[in-house]
């Protein structure tokens, strides 16, 4: 078990890449703190891993809200005393030509895709720095490298994830903290 006794927080763990990551981490022995807006999705992960429920903590809430982020940080550090792995996976998009796009969509996408990533990472960094260890995995997108029509807001948010990841890596490698950005293409999920 490659992740035996590692403490991992995964945002957006209810579906898609986040759920697949959660299932793999659980299989590999990690103690996971999973977040999603939908409690039913999180409860399904727990029910599918009956023999490992003691290793799973679920927190339902909107990760773009600071109170949810504070709850995740407080519950993780309160229960385990530290964090080893942070997977910033939560994200979404609305696709439209910029001329037809809505400012409220821009705000919502950036609040989830980059602001929440920034806040939760910043909140967990003191623990990682204290431990002189940690891995931060930011799920970006090929859209963070290459733009496409109707994706101006989403692409901008994922470019921001790439820029933040590169800069953060340079800031924290002195503390033995790794920062990775993964750029998947389209996935067949909700």
N, C-alpha and C positions, 0 to 999 in steps of 0.2 A: 504494500500500500504506500504509494508515493507521497501522499499528503497526510499520513498518520499524525493525528494530534495538532495539525495546523488549523488555525482559526481563520476562516475565510468569510468575507461579506460579499454578497452578490446582489447588486441592484437589478431590478427588472427581471427577477428570477422566475416569474410565473409562466412565461411562454418563451418559445423560440430559443435563441442562443443562450439566454440566461437560464432557462430551464435545463437545457442540455448540459451547460456548465455545472449547474447545481448537482445534477444526477451523477456526473463524472466525479466531481469533488467528493460527494458522499461515498461513492463506490471506492474511491482511493483513500478513505479514512479521515477526511477533513471534518471538523466541526464547523457547520455553516450557519450563517445568519442570512436569511433570504428575505428580500423585500419585493413587493409588488403592490399595485393598486388593488388587485383582486384577491381577497382572502381565500376564495374557493380554489383558485389556482395553486396557492401555497399549501392549502390543506390537502390537495390532491398529491403533491410531492411527498408530504408527510405520510399519507396513507399508502403510497407506493413503496415506501421505505420503512415498513413497520419494525424491522429489526434494528433500525438505527435512529429511532425517533429522539433519543437522548442527545444525538449529535446535531439536531436540527432545531433552529430557532426561527420563527416566522414573524414578520412585522408587516402588516398591511398598511399602506398609506401612500400618498402622493409624494414621491421623492423630490419633486420640485418645491415642496413646502419645507421651510426651515425647521418646523416642529417635527416633521418626520425624520429629517436628517439627524437632528439632536437626539431623537429617540433611538435611532439605529446606533449612533455612536455610544450613547450612555448605556444602552442595553448590552452591547458587545463588550465594552471595557468593564462594565459592572459585573458581567457574568464570567468573562475569561481573563480580564486584566490586561489584555493586549489584542492586537490583530496582526496576522502574518500576511494575509493576502486580501487585497481589495479589488474586486472586479466591478468596474463602472460600466454596466451594460445598459441601464435604463435609457431609452431614447425612443423617439417617434418622429413622424413627419407628416406634413400635409403638402401634396404636390400641386403646384399651380404656376402659371406664368407670373413673373414678378408683377406685371402690370395689373393682374387680377388678384394678386395675393392680399391677405388681410394682416394688418399690423398685430392683431391679437394672436394670429397664428405664429407670426415671427416671435413674439414674446413668449408664447407657450413652448415653442420648440427650443428656443435658447435657454429658457428656464430649466427645462428637463435635460437637454442634451449637453449643455456646457456649464450653466450656473450650478446645478445640483452636483455635477461631477467635481467642480471646483470646491464647493462647500464641504462635501463629504470627505474629499481627499484632504483638504486643509484641516478638517476636524480630526482625522485619524493620524496625520503626520506626527504630532507630538509623541504618540505612543510608538510609532515606528522608529523615530529618531532616538527615543529613550532606549529601545531594544537594539538599536544599531542593526536593524534587519527589517525586511519587508519587500513585498512585491505589489506593485500597482499595475493592473491591467485595464487599460481603457479601450473599450470597443468603439473604434472609429468606423470607417467605411471606405470602400474604394471612392466614395463620393467625397472623402476628405483629401483625395489626391487629384480627382478629375471631376469637373463639373458636368452637369447635363441639363438639358432643357426641362423646365418645370421643377427643377430641384434647387433653385437659387438659395432658399432659406436653409434647407437641409444640408446642402453642400457647404454653405458658410458655417453652419454649426459644427460639421465634422472636420472642416479645415481648422476650426478653433480647437477642437479636441487634439488634433495632430500638433498644432503649435504649442498648446499647453503641455502636452506630453513630452515634447522635445526639450522645452525649457525646464520643466520639472526634473527630468532625468539629469540634466546638468547640475541642478541645485542639490539633489539628494543622493547622488551616487557616493559622495563622501561619507554618508552614513550607512553604506552597504544596502541601500534601498534601490531596487530595480524598478524602472518604469517602462512599460511596453504598451504600444498602441497596435491593435490588430485591426486590419482593414478588410473585413469580409465583403463579398459581393451580395447580391440579392439572395434571400433565403425564403423558402416556401413555408411561412408561418403566418399567424394572424398579424 
